[in-house]
Amino acid sequence: MTTIWHNPKCSKSREALALLSEKNGEVEVVKYLETAPSRSEIEALLHKLGVSARELMRTKEDLYKELDVANIVDENRLIDILVGHPKLIERPILIEGNRAVIGRPVEKVIEFLAH
């Protein structure tokens, strides 16, 4: 089963969910803004994605600037920020087993579903 970290207000996230539902049928939808992921879930996701916490962040969000995240270099602190402010998590994210992808652009979703 494929899991999607989904924000229903995001057009890219809705598009990814539609593709996923069409391709796989059974989908676990995690509305991560309503139920924030734990630190261990974020750490596991970072491992599956093979990216740093900063690479998982929406750097153009006002909150990113308000928290002055650009000047934070400590990975643990960046993970703490993601835990405390899930709005900063890039979306959508698809997870299947030990692999995951940030679904931007939508071609990444298509490629992920093809494997």
Backbone torsions as a table, in degrees:
resi	resn	phi	psi	omega
1	MET	NA	144.2	178.4
2	THR	-101.5	139.0	177.0
3	THR	-108.6	141.0	174.3
4	ILE	-123.5	128.0	169.1
5	TRP	-83.5	114.1	-163.8
6	HIS	-124.9	140.2	170.8
7	ASN	-121.1	107.5	-176.2
8	PRO	-59.6	-20.5	179.9
9	LYS	-81.0	-10.6	-176.1
10	CYS	-95.7	124.3	-178.7
11	SER	-63.8	-38.8	178.9
12	LYS	-65.5	-36.5	178.6
13	SER	-69.2	-42.2	177.4
14	ARG	-62.8	-40.9	179.0
15	GLU	-63.5	-43.6	178.7
16	ALA	-63.7	-41.8	179.5
17	LEU	-63.3	-40.9	178.4
18	ALA	-62.4	-45.3	178.0
19	LEU	-62.0	-43.7	-179.1
20	LEU	-64.4	-44.3	179.8
21	SER	-64.5	-39.7	179.5
22	GLU	-65.6	-40.9	-175.2
23	LYS	-81.2	-45.7	-171.3
24	ASN	-105.1	-25.7	-177.5
25	GLY	79.7	-68.4	-177.2
26	GLU	-89.2	118.2	-175.3
27	VAL	-134.5	137.2	171.4
28	GLU	-97.6	118.1	-178.9
29	VAL	-99.7	122.5	176.8
30	VAL	-111.6	112.2	176.4
31	LYS	-86.3	87.2	-169.1
32	TYR	-67.0	-15.7	176.0
33	LEU	-79.8	-25.5	177.7
34	GLU	-86.1	-39.7	178.6
35	THR	-123.7	93.0	-174.9
36	ALA	-62.8	137.9	177.1
37	PRO	-68.4	149.7	178.1
38	SER	-77.6	169.5	177.0
39	ARG	-58.8	-43.7	-178.6
40	SER	-66.4	-34.8	176.8
41	GLU	-66.6	-41.3	178.4
42	ILE	-66.8	-42.5	178.5
43	GLU	-61.3	-42.2	178.5
44	ALA	-64.4	-40.1	178.8
45	LEU	-64.1	-45.1	178.9
46	LEU	-58.3	-40.2	178.7
47	HIS	-64.0	-45.9	-179.9
48	LYS	-64.5	-37.5	179.6
49	LEU	-76.1	-27.4	-175.9
50	GLY	71.3	35.9	-179.1
51	VAL	-128.8	166.9	175.0
52	SER	-84.7	167.2	177.7
53	ALA	-59.2	-39.4	-179.6
54	ARG	-62.6	-37.3	179.9
55	GLU	-67.7	-16.9	177.5
56	LEU	-90.6	-4.2	-173.3
57	MET	-93.5	146.3	172.9
58	ARG	-85.5	94.0	-171.7
59	THR	-75.1	-11.7	-180.0
60	LYS	-95.1	-1.4	176.4
61	GLU	-67.6	142.5	176.1
62	ASP	-57.0	-38.2	-179.2
63	LEU	-60.2	-35.5	177.6
64	TYR	-58.8	-43.7	179.8
65	LYS	-72.4	-41.9	-179.5
66	GLU	-59.7	-38.8	-179.4
67	LEU	-84.2	-1.9	-179.9
68	ASP	55.5	41.8	-176.3
69	VAL	-65.5	-29.3	-178.7
70	ALA	-57.2	-26.6	-177.8
71	ASN	-94.7	4.1	179.0
72	ILE	-96.4	126.8	-178.4
73	VAL	-110.0	-17.1	-177.7
74	ASP	-73.9	119.6	-177.4
75	GLU	-59.7	-40.8	179.8
76	ASN	-63.4	-39.5	177.5
77	ARG	-65.9	-39.2	178.0
78	LEU	-64.1	-39.4	176.4
79	ILE	-64.1	-42.1	176.4
80	ASP	-56.9	-40.1	-180.0
81	ILE	-65.5	-42.0	177.6
82	LEU	-62.8	-39.4	177.9
83	VAL	-63.6	-44.3	-177.2
84	GLY	-79.4	-20.1	-175.7
85	HIS	-137.5	71.8	-176.5
86	PRO	-60.4	-16.2	176.0
87	LYS	-59.1	-23.8	-178.9
88	LEU	-82.4	-6.4	179.9
89	ILE	-76.5	129.0	177.7
90	GLU	-61.3	152.7	-178.3
91	ARG	-145.1	159.5	-11.1
92	PRO	-78.6	162.6	176.2
93	ILE	-125.1	129.1	176.2
94	LEU	-107.7	137.2	-178.1
95	ILE	-132.5	132.5	176.3
96	GLU	-145.7	112.2	-178.3
97	GLY	61.1	-124.5	-178.1
98	ASN	-97.0	15.5	179.7
99	ARG	-127.3	154.7	-178.7
100	ALA	-153.3	162.1	177.6
101	VAL	-150.0	143.6	168.9
102	ILE	-84.5	121.2	-171.3
103	GLY	-81.6	44.2	174.7
104	ARG	-130.9	126.7	-7.8
105	PRO	-71.4	174.6	-175.0
106	VAL	-58.8	-24.6	177.3
107	GLU	-59.1	-30.0	177.4
108	LYS	-66.4	-34.8	177.0
109	VAL	-66.0	-46.8	-178.7
110	ILE	-60.1	-45.8	178.7
111	GLU	-62.6	-42.5	179.6
112	PHE	-61.3	-43.5	-177.8
113	LEU	-71.1	-22.4	-178.8
114	ALA	-75.9	-16.0	-176.6
115	HIS	-105.5	NA	NA
